[in-house]
Amino acid sequence: MSTFTERLLLMGMGGFAVAQDTVRDLMDDLVRRGEMSREDAHGLARDLEERGRREREELSDMIRTQITGMIERADIATKSDIRSLEERLDDLEKKLSM
């Protein structure tokens, strides 16, 4: 994975951590003030965590798709392309050594 992509994902995860802390503080405040029960706060936290997980997966898929498209458009050899060429070279070397 490229350094740019790694930094992008780390920024997203950092933003998520900050948002998660902020939401947790807000829910704790609502529970202290009696505007939300502890059980409702836990349920909401689970729902938000699940939604965050799904959104991170969607973002990761989107980034992967974009990078794959950029590599294809740039006409850069992939690991699979190189492996295929190595196998062909091995076969040719074997045929030549016979």
Rosetta blueprint (number, residue, H / E / L):
1 M L
2 S L
3 T H
4 F H
5 T H
6 E H
7 R H
8 L H
9 L H
10 L H
11 M H
12 G H
13 M H
14 G H
15 G H
16 F H
17 A H
18 V H
19 A H
20 Q H
21 D H
22 T H
23 V H
24 R H
25 D H
26 L H
27 M H
28 D H
29 D H
30 L H
31 V H
32 R H
33 R L
34 G L
35 E L
36 M L
37 S L
38 R H
39 E H
40 D H
41 A H
42 H H
43 G H
44 L H
45 A H
46 R H
47 D H
48 L H
49 E H
50 E H
51 R H
52 G H
53 R H
54 R H
55 E H
56 R H
57 E H
58 E H
59 L H
60 S H
61 D H
62 M H
63 I H
64 R H
65 T H
66 Q H
67 I H
68 T H
69 G H
70 M H
71 I H
72 E H
73 R H
74 A H
75 D L
76 I L
77 A L
78 T L
79 K H
80 S H
81 D H
82 I H
83 R H
84 S H
85 L H
86 E H
87 E H
88 R H
89 L H
90 D H
91 D H
92 L H
93 E H
94 K H
95 K H
96 L H
97 S H
98 M L
